[in-house]
Amino acid sequence: MKIALIVVVDENNGIGKNNKLLCHLPADLKHFKELTTGHSIIMGRKTFESLPNGPLPNRKNIVLTQNTDYKANGCYIAHSVIQALDFSKGEDITFVIGGEKIYKEFIDIADMLNVTKIHHTFEADTYFPKMDWNQWKLIEQTDKDPDDKNKFYYSFRTYLRLK
């Protein structure tokens, strides 16, 4: 099984503020849905609680939390990285969708990164982990101009870990 981190970051690797995304970028939400539908997604409790409508449809939602009493309808609850990955057994790819702490726990075992880079700087209080980019190869990049729905320049980037 491949482990893919999927994230939207600004120019400073910011990913969120006050448990919300930094901006509304409909094209990224559509891209996220296209990539993750039909797969397992692993997220932290705060990320899960930030979802406006509960578990994301057509995906196995796995919430990673230290709280052993935590419950979330429609979700698998894991208390370790290994347990979260066990819920994904048999999958070809599992997506890790955040937040900051969860990315840090998976960054060293990830095989792939799906990064939406917003070419703008926002005020953020959570960040994607610092990492050694020499371990990764950019295999695909699509640059997008702003439009009436997406107010910022952005790029979809896919990286594979060098073996």
N, C-alpha and C positions, 0 to 999 in steps of 0.2 A: 504494500500500500504506500502510495506517495502522500506526503504531508505537505500541504500548500498553505502558506500564510497569505491572507488576502487583506489588503489595507489601503486606505486612502490617507495620504500624507501631504502636508504643505512643504514649503521650501526649508523649514527648520525641523522636519520630521514630526511636527505636531499632528496628533490624531483626534484630539477632542478637547472640549472645555465643558465643565459642569455636567459631565456624563452625556454630552450631546456631540454629534458630528460638528466639525468646524464650519461647514456651510452646506447648503442644499445644492447638490449636483445630480440632477435627474439621470444624466447619462451614466454616471458611476453606479447609481442604484440599479439601473437596467443591466449594466455589465455584471455587477455582483450577482444579480438574480440569474442571469444566463449561465454564469460559471458554477454557481453553487446548487442550483436546483437538481434534485435527484441524488444528492450526496449528503454525507454527514457534515455538520458544522459544529465546531467546538468553540465555546465562548465562556468568558467569566460571568459571574453572577451580575456584576454591574452592567455589563454589556447586555445581558439578557433583559435586565430590568429597564434598560433604556429603549427596548423595542416597543413601538407604540401599540402593536396589536398582538403581543405575546409571541409564541413560537412561530418561526418562519415556515410557511407552508411548503410542502413537497420536499422537505429536508428532514433528516434525523437531527434534532436539536439536542446537543449535549452541553450541559452547563457544568463547568468546573468550579467548585467552591470548597472552601475549608469547613463550612458550616454543615455538620453532619445531620442537622435537622431540616435542612433546606428542601423545599418541595416546589415544583413548578409543573403544572398540568401540561401534558404533551411533550415533556422533556425527559431525557435521561440525565440523572444527576451523578457526577463523578467527583471523587475527592483526591484524585492524583492523575498525573499525565498518563500513566500506564492504564488506569481504569478508563479514562476518557478514550484512549486509543482502542481498548478492548471493545467498547461499544461500536467501534467502526470496523471491526474485523470483517474481512471479506470485501471491503470496498476497494475500488481502484485508486481513489483519491479522497482524502479528507481535508476539509478547509478549516483553518483556525482563523476566527474572525475578530479576535480581540477580547479584552482591551490590552493595555500596556503590560500588565503583569503576566497575562496569558501569553502574549507574544514573546516575552522574555523566557518563559518556561519552554517554549517550542522552537525558538530560533536556532538552537544548536542541532536539532534533529530534523529540521525542515528540509525538504527536497526542492521546493519551488516557492517563489514569491510572485504574487500577483499584486502589483503596486499601481495605484492610481496616484500620480504625482500632480498636485495642483500647483501651478506656477504662480503662487501668491503666498504671502505670510499672514497668518492669523494669530490672534491671542489664544494660546493653548495652555492646558494644565496637564495633559497627558501626551506621551511621545512614543513613537516607535523606537525600539532599542537601537543603540549604536551597534554597528556590526562591521565585520571585515568584508568589504565589498570585493576583495581579491578572491574570495571563495565562491563568487557568483559570476555567471555569464548571462548578459542580457541577450535573450533569444528573440524577443519581439518587442516592438515599440510602435504605438500609434499616437501621433500628436493631434490634438483637437483644438480648434479655435473656439472662443466664446460664441454664444448665440443667444437668442431671446430666452431660452430656458436654462442655459448653463453659462453663468456670468464670468467664468475664469478660463484662462488657458489651462489645459491639463493634458496629461499623457497616460495612456495605459501601457504598462511595462510588465513583461514576464521575464523572470530570471530563473535559471537552473543552477543548483549547487554543483560546483566542480568537484569531481570525485578524485 
